[in-house]
Amino acid sequence: MRAMVIEENGGPEVLRPSEVPDPVPGPGEVVVDVTARGVNFIDIYQRSGLYEVPLPFVPGMEAAGVVTAVGEGVEDLSAGQRVGWAMAPGAYAERAAVKASLVVPVPDGVSDEQAAALLLQGMTAHSLTHSVHPVSEGETVLVHAAAGGTGLLLTQLAKARGARVIGTVSTEAKERIAREAGADEVVRYTETSVAEAVRELTSGEGVAAVYDGVGRDTFDAGLASLRPRGVLVLFGQSSGPVAPVDPQRLNAAGSVYLTRPSLAHFVADRQELLGRAGDLFSLLAQGRLDVRIGGRYPLADAGRAHTDLASRRTSGKLLLV
């Protein structure tokens, strides 16, 4: 079968199409014919070497497709079933062997592309708004990169829980996209100070939570935007890693909290995984959640998809199909 293989760390050019053996399911695994793959920043971190992975390596942590073979001990999945997964590598290939414990059924009414576009970022957004900082009705939260794939889902899920959402974006076009997703206020960080704008929009109080997947470029503004005892949820670093933080800064900002969650710790239990995925699929099928697909690329153009995602000029989710 064909797969995109990384043999050494580096730029997008190290993603090379290769012929590799067809996967065979081991105990507790299923083999999936992959029809759509989500492109995520974690793929870039693994390709570049920021996150170490054993080489050679087939990237891609999120996909959807059809089960073609079932390994020993798998009882709740069967051949011919439409499924999706997140948090398991190997999606940048025509077929993949995946731990069955990480695979979720995709219901009728949800397409393969929608599932591949939703699971990783959607379950991330769900865990952040329901578990890391459970959003309460009436509170105000700040979502950085509100027109990005995760930002759009964070905005919608926070609004569904009754929050007022302030989003940050870079352009007028992205402002329109964020507002369509439900953002009440939008700050263009290229034109104004985010922290000053947030203070003005909250009558000087600040926000209950900041959801930050950008990292280095937005961390200081997020910290300065919190109300006393607010929570800075740092869940990514698309602009680069944040420098070491003196804990005294959290005191000076108002006894605020800083957390760096990972989705893996919020779907480690299979029932929790199925619950989060089920909530998202239900909202999507009911038309209460919109998944914006910002671009579709052939598998062989994975490098171009990485370049486009890293440019931060895209909106919504990028797929390899």
QUIHUZI-V817596 format. One line per field, one symbol per residue. burial: # if it has 24 or more other ideal C-beta (glycine too) atoms within 12 Angstrom, else .. A space follows every 10 residues. Layout:
burial = ???
//
This chain:
burial = #.####..#. .#.###.... ..#.#...## ########## ########.. #.#...#### ########## #..#..#... ########## ########## #######..# ########## ########## ###.#...## ########## ########## #.######## ...##.###. #########. ...##.###. ##...##### #####.#### #######..# #########. .#........ ..#..####. ###..##... ..##.##### #.##....## #######.#. ######.### .#.####### #
//
